[in-house]
Amino acid sequence: MTLLNQMQKENFKPDLVTVVSVVSGCADLAVLQQGKAIHAFVIKSGFQSDVVVGNTLIDMYTKCGSIDNSRQIFDNMPERDVVSWNTMIAGYGMHGKGEDALGLFPKMQQTCINPDSITFVSVLSACSHAGLLEEGWEYFYCMSRDYCITPKVQHYACMVDLLGRAGCLKDAQDFIEKMPYEPSASVWGSLLGACRIHNNILVGECVAERLFELEPEKAGYYVLLSNIYAAAGRWDNVSKVRTLMKDRGIKKRPGCSLVEVKNKVHAFIVGDKSHPQSEKIYAMLNSLAKQMEEAGYVPDTNFVLHDVEEEAKEDMLHSHSEKLAIAFGLINTSPGTPIRITKNLRVCGDCHNATKVISKIVQRDIIVRDANRFHHFKDGSCSCGDYW
């Protein structure tokens, strides 16, 4: 937005490419207020009727956590292409609205726009996030049967993710073995993620070995295996994985949460005390902790991946990055204002439970975009239905 303003001050007229680039930047950073400002500029400049701009706005509002605005843009577009439908379907999937995503598919057909390979990636992903197992199988089979689209590795990865999230790890393994392609890292990665969700050490070890061969420098796979061991209290194995990472020069990416307040993005990492309002943030967290305890919240120390005393584990959970970001948002926004958080990693189970409780205590909507999807917390519950 700063560069766009400078461009206009120097009498350069922004074109279509400029607008799409700025909107995409707002989407990547999940800065809703700045996104709304550029949307206003789009309307003022007469670009709103362009299908590419419309598609980019749908994506921007989706990634900023405002799926209703995405649908409004979609519904008001004078014309739509296959990308418009794919983006809206994918958006509903990211927000856990699987039924809404699947509801668009027949409407798309009614407009005589044929689904493409990306459409089915979006549909299968939506099924995975919503736990729609039977529907996922039906769409996977109808690709080739009804639309003559041969499933690609991405579609197989979606199905493995769908089966894995549903706890069907054996079915997922069998499915991989019958693939007509050599399984990619994304396929094995989906299965390893499922092993973490369901704490399956035996399958997780086998899958991790495959991934260490395919992508030996990707830290996320080592972290997932370490987390599986930690959840089972196998600290010797955790230590071995961390030693392996050190020997190979692989560093874990720290968890980081972003929150936009008054058109400025603030970043927090776990245990962060570098922010100018750090003292107020921790005071807010301490105040919330007392209210949360009264509401029945108990810290789930299974999500602390260090072999330390129980009290130390609770302290670690207390200062996870998303909790710091939420506390900062509560301090710096008016009562009733939604708080939007973006996290670079998957939200942990304890933070998920804590955020549900916080949303009820403070009577705020809290929208969290993690590495995989969106969680809309309101009045003590989450839009994911605890399925993620």
HELIX and SHEET records of a PDB file:
HELIX    1   1 THR A    2  LYS A    9  1                                   8    
HELIX    2   2 LEU A   16  LEU A   29  1                                  14    
HELIX    3   3 LEU A   32  SER A   45  1                                  14    
HELIX    4   4 VAL A   51  LYS A   63  1                                  13    
HELIX    5   5 ILE A   67  ASN A   76  1                                  10    
HELIX    6   6 VAL A   82  MET A   94  1                                  13    
HELIX    7   7 GLY A   98  GLN A  110  1                                  13    
HELIX    8   8 SER A  117  ALA A  130  1                                  14    
HELIX    9   9 LEU A  133  TYR A  147  1                                  15    
HELIX   10  10 VAL A  153  ARG A  165  1                                  13    
HELIX   11  11 LEU A  169  GLU A  177  1                                   9    
HELIX   12  12 ALA A  185  HIS A  198  1                                  14    
HELIX   13  13 ILE A  201  LEU A  214  1                                  14    
HELIX   14  14 ALA A  219  ALA A  231  1                                  13    
HELIX   15  15 TRP A  235  ASP A  247  1                                  13    
HELIX   16  16 SER A  278  GLU A  294  1                                  17    
HELIX   17  17 THR A  301  PHE A  303  5                                   3    
HELIX   18  18 GLU A  310  HIS A  318  1                                   9    
HELIX   19  19 SER A  321  ASN A  332  1                                  12    
HELIX   20  20 GLY A  349  VAL A  362  1                                  14    
SHEET    1   A 6 LYS A 264  ILE A 269  0                                        
SHEET    2   A 6 CYS A 256  VAL A 261 -1                                        
SHEET    3   A 6 ILE A 339  LYS A 343 -1                                        
SHEET    4   A 6 ILE A 366  ARG A 369  1                                        
SHEET    5   A 6 PHE A 374  LYS A 378 -1                                        
SHEET    6   A 6 SER A 381  CYS A 382 -1                                        
END                                                                             
